[in-house]
């Protein structure tokens, strides 16, 4: 399978979760990205083929490659066990996101704020999607991701390992996010998409509900990507007080 563009190829070169088979670069292209990619490929003994733009166009799926593509193996996903191996992990479960751009932006924000792993309902996600990789600025190649087929079982495993499950949900006696302790124990934050929100399985297995307070009487909630930024930044703030 092919990933496209300098951002995607550079991210794959530095990812623990992706193996590159071969890199193709437009023979007429000479940039700092090309220099970096060829040097990294040489260091990691990966084949690089300088070829015509026409050949790259033929191999590529889209036309946003900028003369750089790579043939790669599928991204590897992580087990629940690997996600909870740290002393006090910060995990995020995302439901109801259909758009690859939004998912990429969410992964980018979570990686920036130190999330230890993302949980997604299992479906046919395309992690070779150039839009997702670009909107994540490559973070989709770095952050650990687990695809779950059974949310209730997953929640049970997390509770058995001392996790507190907190869902972004305006109901059920929800607490102000900024008055909620988020740094005391292993944590799973659950965030739903704009159409369906969080599933009943997630809500029934949540320990607490929180909401993001607004300065204005604004009835339309933040979208999932924006809510993720706010909540992840608050987890980071509480975990790094005094730093």
C-alpha positions in Angstrom: 0.0 0.0 0.0 1.1 3.5 -0.8 1.4 6.6 1.5 1.9 9.9 -0.1 3.8 13.1 0.6 6.9 14.2 2.6 5.0 14.4 5.9 3.7 10.9 5.7 7.0 9.3 4.5 9.0 11.1 7.2 6.6 10.0 9.8 6.7 6.4 8.6 10.5 6.5 8.7 10.4 7.4 12.4 7.4 5.2 13.4 7.7 2.0 15.5 4.4 0.9 14.0 5.1 0.9 10.3 7.5 -0.9 8.0 8.6 0.7 4.8 9.2 -1.5 1.8 10.4 1.1 -0.8 10.5 4.8 -1.2 10.0 6.6 -4.5 11.2 10.1 -5.1 10.8 12.3 -8.2 14.2 12.4 -9.9 13.8 16.1 -10.5 13.0 16.9 -6.9 15.9 18.3 -4.7 14.7 19.7 -1.4 15.6 19.5 2.3 12.8 16.8 2.6 14.4 14.7 0.0 17.8 15.0 1.7 16.4 14.0 5.0 14.4 11.1 3.6 17.3 9.7 1.6 19.7 10.0 4.6 17.2 8.3 6.9 16.6 5.6 4.4 20.3 5.0 3.9 20.8 4.7 7.7 17.9 2.2 8.0 19.0 0.3 4.8 15.7 1.0 3.0 15.6 1.1 -0.8 15.1 4.5 -2.5 14.2 4.7 -6.1 14.6 8.0 -8.0 12.2 7.9 -10.9 10.0 10.0 -13.2 7.0 12.0 -12.0 4.9 9.9 -14.3 5.8 6.7 -12.5 5.0 8.3 -9.2 1.7 9.5 -10.5 1.0 5.9 -11.7 1.7 4.4 -8.3 0.1 7.1 -6.2 -3.6 7.1 -5.3 -4.0 10.9 -5.3 -2.2 13.9 -6.6 -0.9 15.5 -3.4 2.3 13.4 -3.1 4.6 16.3 -4.1 6.9 13.8 -5.8 7.5 11.6 -2.7 5.7 8.3 -1.9 6.4 5.1 -0.1 5.2 1.5 -0.4 4.5 0.4 3.2 3.1 -2.5 5.2 -0.1 -1.9 7.1 0.2 0.1 10.4 0.5 -2.1 13.5 -2.1 -1.6 16.2 -1.5 -2.1 19.9 -3.0 -4.4 22.5 -4.7 -3.2 25.6 -2.0 -4.7 27.7 0.7 -2.5 26.0 -1.4 0.6 26.6 -1.8 0.0 30.3 1.9 -0.9 30.9 2.9 2.5 32.2 2.5 3.4 35.9 -0.3 6.0 35.3 -1.5 5.9 31.7 -3.6 8.6 30.1 -5.8 7.0 27.4 -8.6 8.5 25.3 -11.5 6.7 23.7 -13.0 8.3 20.6 -16.4 7.3 19.2 -18.5 8.6 16.3 -15.8 10.2 14.2 -16.2 9.5 10.5 -14.0 12.1 8.9 -10.3 11.3 8.4 -9.3 15.0 8.7 -11.0 15.3 12.1 -9.5 12.0 13.3 -6.1 13.1 12.2 -6.4 16.5 14.0 -7.6 14.7 17.1 -4.6 12.3 17.0 -2.3 15.3 16.5 -3.6 17.1 19.6 -3.5 14.0 21.8 0.0 13.2 20.8 1.1 16.8 21.5 -0.5 16.7 25.0 1.1 13.4 26.0 -1.7 10.9 25.6 -0.4 7.4 26.0 -2.8 5.7 23.7 -6.0 6.1 21.7 -8.9 3.6 21.6 -11.1 3.5 18.6 -14.1 1.2 17.8 -12.9 -1.3 15.2 -13.9 -0.4 11.7 -12.3 -0.1 8.3 -10.1 2.9 9.2 -7.6 3.8 6.4 -4.4 4.7 8.2 -2.7 5.1 4.8 -5.1 8.0 4.0 -2.9 11.0 3.1 -5.5 13.4 4.6 -5.4 11.7 8.0 -1.6 11.6 8.1 -1.2 15.2 7.0 -3.9 16.6 9.3 -2.2 14.7 12.2 1.2 16.2 11.1 2.5 12.6 11.2 1.2 11.9 14.8 -1.0 9.1 13.5 2.2 7.1 12.9 3.6 7.7 16.4 0.7 7.5 18.9 -0.3 4.0 20.1 -3.7 3.0 18.9 -5.9 0.1 19.9 -9.0 -1.0 17.9 -11.6 -2.6 20.1 -14.4 -4.9 19.1 -16.0 -5.0 22.6 -16.2 -1.8 24.5 -17.8 -3.3 27.6 -15.0 -5.9 27.9 -12.4 -3.2 27.4 -14.0 -1.0 30.2 -14.0 -4.0 32.5 -10.3 -4.6 31.9 -9.5 -1.0 32.5 -11.5 -0.9 35.7 -9.7 -4.0 36.9 -6.4 -2.2 36.4 -7.4 0.9 38.5 -8.6 3.2 35.7 -11.1 6.0 36.2 -13.4 6.4 33.2 -14.5 9.9 32.6 -16.8 10.8 29.8 -17.5 14.2 28.2 -21.2 14.3 28.6 -23.6 17.1 29.7 -25.9 15.1 31.9 -26.0 12.6 34.8 -24.8 15.2 37.3 -21.8 16.2 35.1 -19.0 18.2 36.8 -17.1 21.2 35.6 -14.0 19.9 33.9 -11.8 22.4 35.7 -13.1 21.2 39.1 -12.4 17.6 38.4 -9.2 15.8 39.4 -7.6 14.2 36.4 -4.1 13.4 37.6 -4.6 11.0 40.5 -4.8 7.6 38.8 -4.8 5.8 35.5 -7.3 7.7 33.3 -9.6 7.0 30.3 -11.3 10.1 28.8 -14.2 9.3 26.4 -15.2 11.8 23.7 -18.0 11.3 21.2 -18.6 12.7 17.8 -21.2 15.3 16.8 -24.0 13.1 15.5 -24.3 10.2 17.8 -22.2 11.2 20.8 -21.0 8.5 23.1 -22.6 5.0 23.0 -24.7 3.6 25.8 -22.0 1.1 26.5 -19.5 3.8 27.2 -21.9 5.9 29.3 -23.0 2.9 31.4 -19.4 2.1 32.2 -18.3 5.6 33.1 -17.4 6.6 36.6 -17.9 10.4 36.1 -19.2 12.8 33.5 -17.7 16.2 32.9 -18.5 19.2 30.8 -16.5 22.1 29.4 -17.8 25.4 30.7 -18.4 28.2 28.3 -18.0 31.9 28.8 -21.2 32.6 26.9 -24.6 31.0 27.0 -23.8 28.9 24.0 -26.0 25.9 23.4 -24.0 24.4 20.6 -21.2 22.1 21.9 -17.7 22.2 20.7 -16.9 19.6 18.1 -15.0 16.5 19.1 -11.7 17.8 17.8 -12.0 21.0 19.8 -13.2 19.3 22.9 -10.3 16.9 22.7 -7.8 19.8 22.7 -9.5 21.3 25.8 -9.7 18.1 27.8 -6.2 16.8 26.8 -4.6 20.2 27.7 -6.3 20.1 31.1 -5.0 16.6 31.8 -1.5 17.8 30.8 -1.8 20.9 33.0 -2.8 18.9 36.1 0.0 16.4 35.5 2.6 19.1 35.1 1.8 21.7 37.8 5.0 23.4 38.9 7.0 22.2 35.9 
